[in-house]
Amino acid sequence: MAVLPPDATFGDFVSYTESVRGPLEPVVLEDLWEWRQKLLTLRVDTKVGWRSRALADDEKHLSRRELGDKRYQEAKSQGRNIERLPDKAMF
């Protein structure tokens, strides 16, 4: 068994852990189980949902810098006068 499935029981976890690390104290096993439960609830948000709703098809693969450069070039081609703001605005 390489990796325990998310729905593994505590007994499955204990048998797998002891087969890999050898016999452990019950307190250590409980701490490892709690850590595993926390890791299973971890969620990584890559903003893919936001990008698919907010950006056009030809802009979804672009980085922020590339997207800014593209919009800058589009504005310049339309004859707009673009002035960049200073790095630290003085207000």
N, C-alpha and C positions, 0 to 999 in steps of 0.2 A: 504494500500500500504506500504510494508515494506521497499523497496529500489527502488529508481528511476532507470529506465533503462538508459543506456548511451545516447540514442537518445531522452531523455525527453527535452521538450522545456522549455524556461524560465518561462512561465506561469505555467507549471506543477510543476516546481521547487518551485515557489513562493507559490502555493497553498499547496504543501506538507510541506514546511518549516513552513509556518504559522499555519498549523494544528498541527505540533509537538511543535513549540516554541512559538506560539502566534503571534500577530501582530508585525512586525518589520519595521524599517525605510527603505525607498528605497535604501539608500546608503549601509546599512548593507546587504540587499538582493543582491545588485550588487557585493559586496565584496565576499559574500558566493558563488555566481554563478561563479565568476572568479576563486576562490579557487577550486571549483568542477571541472571546466574545466581543470585546471592544473592537478588535481589528476587523471582525466580520461586519460590523456596522459602519465601517469607514466607507465614505463615498467620495469619489474623485469627480469634480465637475470640470469638464474641459471646455465649457461654453459652446459646445457644438450646437446645442439647441438654440442659443441666442443667435449665433452666426447664421443658422439656416433660416431664421425668421427675419432677421434685420438686414442681411446683406444680399446683394444681387448674386446671381450664379457665378459671374466672372470675378467676383470679389471674395468669395468664401475661402479660397485657398491662400489669400494674401496675408502677410503679417501686418501689424499696425503701421510700421514704417512704409511698407509698400503701398498700403491703402492710402496713407496720407500723401505720399508722392503722386499716386494716381489722381487723387482728387485735386491736388495742387495743379497738375498738368491740365486737367480738364477745365479748371477755372481759368487758367492762363489762356487756353485755346479759345475760350469764350470772350476774351478781351477784358477780363476782370483784373483789377490792380490788386495783387496780393501782397500784404506786408505781414511779416512774421512778428509776433509779439515778443517782447524781451523775455529772457529766461526767468527773471524775477521781477514780477510786476510791482511797481511802487504805488501802493495805495495808502 
